[in-house]
Amino acid sequence: MDGGSHNLPDCSFYFESHNHKQGWDECFLDVGDNNEIREYTSIHRSSKSSDKTVIGENNLIMGSCHIAHDCKVGNNNILANNTLLAGHVVIEVKSMRRAYQSIFMPKSTESGGIEERLSVVSEELAELDIVRSMVQSIRDSFEQNRRGICKFRHWNAS
């Protein structure tokens, strides 16, 4: 655990993952700065040496939460009491919000059309699987003569 993070007694940081499908292997847990981890929270390390469980910075993880093996919790999140994350869950709310705002609520009228905004988001946030998935889903909605999620119908007044 890095500087500024603190946890209350009765928190469990497991030395090994409970996922033993791959056999016993070296496992990792990375906890960033300024996290508050409350009572009865359990955080598992990764299930294999090629991955790690990551808790970012400035998170509040309230009582009785469970973060399983290979989860990635980003920065500035609040996990309410009894939040349970199964293995391989990714929480990156701020990046999703930024992507959504860039695509659907551009700050200027010069930001181009939907395809141009999708391209910009794809380039800026390409490292996040969830953003890539959202962009692909939006692009797929325009294919095969589908109406799409952003197009509007022109109503004829006659």
Buried (B, 14 or more C-beta within 10 A) or exposed (E): BEEEBEBEEEBEBBEBBEBEEEEEBEBBBBBBBBBBBBBBBBBBBBBBEEBBBBBBBBBBBBBBBBBBBBBBBBBEBEBEEEBEBEBBBBBBBEBBEBBEEBBEEBEEEEBEEBEEBBEBBBEBBEEBEBBBEBBEEBBEBBEEEEEBEBEEEEEEEE
